Every structure is written in C-alpha cells, then in structure tokens.
Amino acid sequence: MNRLWSAFLLAAAVPAAAQVTVLHCGGLVDVRGQRVLREQTIVVERTRIARIEAGYMAVPAGATGIDLRGDTCMPGLIDLHVHLSSEINPQSQLEGFTLNAPDFAFRAYSNGEKTLMAGFTTVRDLGASYNVAGALRNAIRSGIVRGPRIYAAGFITSTGGHGDGTNGMREDLAQHAHPSDTIINGADDARRAVRKLYQQGYDQVKIATTGGVLSVAKSGDAPLLTEEELAAIVSTAKDYNMKVAAHAHGAEGLKRAVRAGVQTIEHGTYLDDEGFALMKKNGTWLVPTISAGKYVAEKAKQPGFFPEIIRVKAAAIGPQIQEMFGRAYKAGVKIAFGTDTGVGPHGTNAKEFAYMVEAGMPPLEAIRSATLEAATVLGAADQFGTLEAGKFADVVAVPGDPTRDISVMTRVSFVMKEGVVYKKP
C-alpha cells in the first residue's frame, strides 16, 4: 500500500516552475482593450509575468522557450461555478448513501485536473460533499497535487430547500440523518451558519434562495429564505469578509437576494426587466450557467436518467437560461463566467463560450467574462485575470483565433499556472 500511495503522489506532484520561460505567441488577447495583439512575447520569471514585448524576442541563454506562434495566448480562464466532487448521473441520489468522503475526494482531484487541462486555472467551487473542495484547495496550494486555484464556498439552505440532503428520504431515515448546521430556520440560525462556514475554513458563502432543478423537491423556483434570513446571512458574511453567491431561479427569491446585497446571482432563469434593473442598481453580477441548463434539458429527454420529480423541472427550467442570458446582456447586467460543471461533465467548461456567443455576446467579451470580470468577482484582479507584468503567470493558448471561431476555446493547446507548464503543443 505504501508503494501504491508513493506512486500516486509522484504522478500527482506539481512540477517546478522554470527560472525563466519565454512564450512566443502568434496572438495575445488583451482583455482590457478588447483586442488581439499579433506576434507577442511573454517573459515569465518563476511564478509571475516579468514583461510582455511586441515581436518575437530571442530566448536568452538558460531560459526555456516555448513556440506558440500558431496559437492565441490569453489569461488563464476562470469558472465561477463548479462542483468538483460530483457529476450527475442516473445513480446520483443513490451515491449519497453509498459513497464515503474519500470517494468524493478522489473524484474532486480527478475532476480538478480535467478542469486545469481544459484551461481553467482558477475555479470557485460552490458546493462539495464533505468539504473536499477546501481540502483539495489546500493540497493544490501546498504543491501536493495539481489542479486549478480553488475558492471554496460553503452552502446554506432552508429546511426542505434546495440542497437539504434529507429531501426524498423516507421519514425514519430523515429523522436519523445527522442535522446540518447550515440548514436554517430564522435569522439566528442564519448567523450561526455563516459563522460555522467561517470556522470550517470556507472562502465564500453560497445560499439557495429559491428551489433548484436537481433537488428532490417539487418546486424549482419557490423562494426559500426570508428577507430577515437573507439580511442576517449577508451582514454576517460581511463581518468575516466573505462574499455571498445566491443560487436563484425564481424571480421573487432572486430579487430578495439582490436587495439583501449578495454579490452574484447563479442561474437567474426567471429574471425579468425589474430584476435586471435591480441588479444594475445594486451592482450584482450574473453567473448564468447556460451549460447546465442545456445539459439537464437534454437529459430530461432520456428515460430514467432523472427521477420524475426532477425530470419535470429540468425540462421546464433548463431551456430558458440561454434566452434569459441574452436579455440580461442586452440590458447591461454585469456578467461573469460560470458553468455549473458537475451537472455536466468536467473538462467541458469551455462549451459555455459558444453558448454565450450564440446568445449575442461578442467573443472577446465572453473571454473577458472568464478572465478579468471573473477575477474582479473574486477580488483578485490585481493577481490574475489579465496578462500584465507583475501578475501570476496564468497563461493558456488555443489553436487559431477565437474571435473568428469561438469553438477553439474547447481545444486548449497550452496551460501554464503560476509559471508551471501543465500542457503544451
């Protein structure tokens, strides 16, 4: 067993960054200027970008040169809504009874590596079983395993709400299930739940402010939290410098969350003109997750994939998200990139770009939503999200020009995170 464990750690270990790496990029996405610069050189020293020069500078003696002249370089991509420990399948409900914490941990590690290789150097995990996202975050930071930079969020919902693990259980099992400190009823519970998440080391708070598609509950859009509960969550999170992301499909629960001061609305299916105006007034970001909507709508057509109580919601809610996104973009709502991967297969995150472009967002704005805008949501735009001197050397490349063919975003050819090369042509 010791030999097997040693072999795993050796395979998973993070390679060291070269002293100096020189990247020759055929194109370089300037996300601030919304343009693609041609024939650029990025000089990386250890973990950070030292400088960027026009043209292809000579590779200094002792430096490592990488030829990306046929590719377009851009900042490492950021997905603000993933679930690394899971991936839905017809056995998802059963797995809650049959899998242990180590099972979810190994899945999260594997899915994290797939995500990194797809070009996503940073993710916000909005709910993982047994807090394995936090453990994986720490392991990646320590260099024990490879994976994206992780911001881990703990989850708060109401009794019977989206994310209450006892939903759908028979009565005797539900009564004996271990009560969660983050299933709340009232403002005092809400404050206690946020403090518990802080104690457990989470970076952020996620709440279910309306019903959801994949929970074993009838409504996918009913409001779940009162205005008093929402105010208690947001104010307490602010005390601990934690941002709040709100899962929301239904219009009423969504607007309550925006008025309470959440940072992001996840999904936003039934957003209307009043909701758009309220989000713009409060500076609230939309993280649309079109990919998840399309995936559940497709699987709702497959007999037996979902229990009937979930299938009905998936068929009704899933197809609407892309259309809502198009209206939100035209209305001027702030938009940041997120997929809800873990609903769909990990490593396919970049499909979201094509869906955004189909709905009316120009390719460079879609890329900006997954770089500078997403980094701004995370409060880390001074560290990553653009290719600029002094920032972390998070660089990805795709073959060809994404402004002409957005589908190349799904064919990432090069991945560097903090100066370490994980994938190259």
Buried (B, 14 or more C-beta within 10 A) or exposed (E): EEEEEEEEEEEBEBEEBBEBBBBBBBBBBBBEEBEBBEBBBBBBBBBBBBEBEEEBBEBEEEBBBBBBEBBBBBBBBBBBBBBBBBBBEEEBBEBEEEBEEEBBBEBBBBBBBBBBBBBBBBBBBBBBBBBBBBBBBEBBEEEBBBBBBBBBBBBBBBBBBBBBBBBBBEEEEEEEEEEBBBBBEEBEBBBBBBBBBBEEEBBBBBBBBBBBBBBBBEBBBBBBBBEEBBBBBBBBBEEEEBBBBBBBBBBBBBBBBBBBBBBBBBBBBBBEEEBBEBBBEBEBBBBBBBBBBBBBBBBBEEEEBBBEEBBBBBBBBBBBBBEBBBBBBEBEBBBBBBBBBBBBBBBBBBBBBBBBBEBEBBBBBBBBBBBBBBBBBBEBBEBBBBBBEEBBBBBBBBBBBBBEBBBBBBEBBBBBBBBBBBBBE
